[in-house]
Amino acid sequence: MKTKKRNPFDLANTFDRIVFSAVLFFCSILFPDCGPSDPASEYGSSVTELSIPKRSLPYFKGKDLQPIWLDDSELQNATSLRGITKFQFVDQEGKTVSSADLKGSLSVISFFFTRCSGICPTITDHLKTVQEECAKDGRVRIVSFSVTPDLDSPEELKRYAQQRGIRRKFWNLLTGSKSAIYKMARESFNADTITPGETRKGVGPNDFLHSESVYLLDERLRLRGIYNGRNLGSIRELIGDMERLKLESSNL
């Protein structure tokens, strides 16, 4: 009876598999950390939690506006959630608008000044796409606070609104006490030209404040999203998030 000759390539492959298995075995003994690592143990839950896609929008808490995701039971016991503080200012028609007027609506918040020739016109133009959404659904409104209220009287705001196609029914331009606006902006949104990590040495309560960020509030005036007002893609994301909040409120 003839003995079947083994293919030399089969022998080589078998030898390679044996050597590879042996290397893995000794590697696991000599270098126990060379295997797959657990990202949560390496980076901590505060980092890995942000990499997991979420179905709902976050809330924000603490001085650094840390995003957190809460279910209904956790939300009932949550503390230190960020939102807009109480305010009362005057709009482009000389009418009083307060934080209480925003309750029950989704609110888009921004900061600007009428004499701005830099980022403000771009942000205003981008927010006009949000104004179109407001016209479709009365549950959404835009509120823009002047950061030079001493220059931006109601008459000046009205002129600006007419030039920019801003409709008061959907979009309030507010002016009032400079210190009150700055205090509200910083306490509510960390809205400032300096980054949160910097110390505010020499920055007084009346120093010039400006922000390219746009903020989304839910019906209870809680902060639910932060967007780059100069980026139209970010504004489109905001519009999508408004729809998510509408769905969230309808499920309550």
Secondary structure as UniProt FT lines:
FT   HELIX           8..30
FT   HELIX           32..34
FT   HELIX           39..43
FT   HELIX           45..48
FT   HELIX           49..51
FT   STRAND          59..61
FT   TURN            62..65
FT   STRAND          66..68
FT   HELIX           72..76
FT   STRAND          88..90
FT   TURN            92..93
FT   STRAND          96..98
FT   HELIX           99..102
FT   TURN            103..104
FT   STRAND          106..112
FT   TURN            114..115
FT   HELIX           120..136
FT   TURN            138..139
FT   STRAND          140..146
FT   TURN            149..151
FT   HELIX           154..164
FT   TURN            168..170
FT   STRAND          171..175
FT   HELIX           178..189
FT   TURN            196..197
FT   TURN            201..202
FT   TURN            205..206
FT   STRAND          213..217
FT   TURN            219..220
FT   STRAND          222..228
FT   TURN            229..230
FT   HELIX           232..250
//
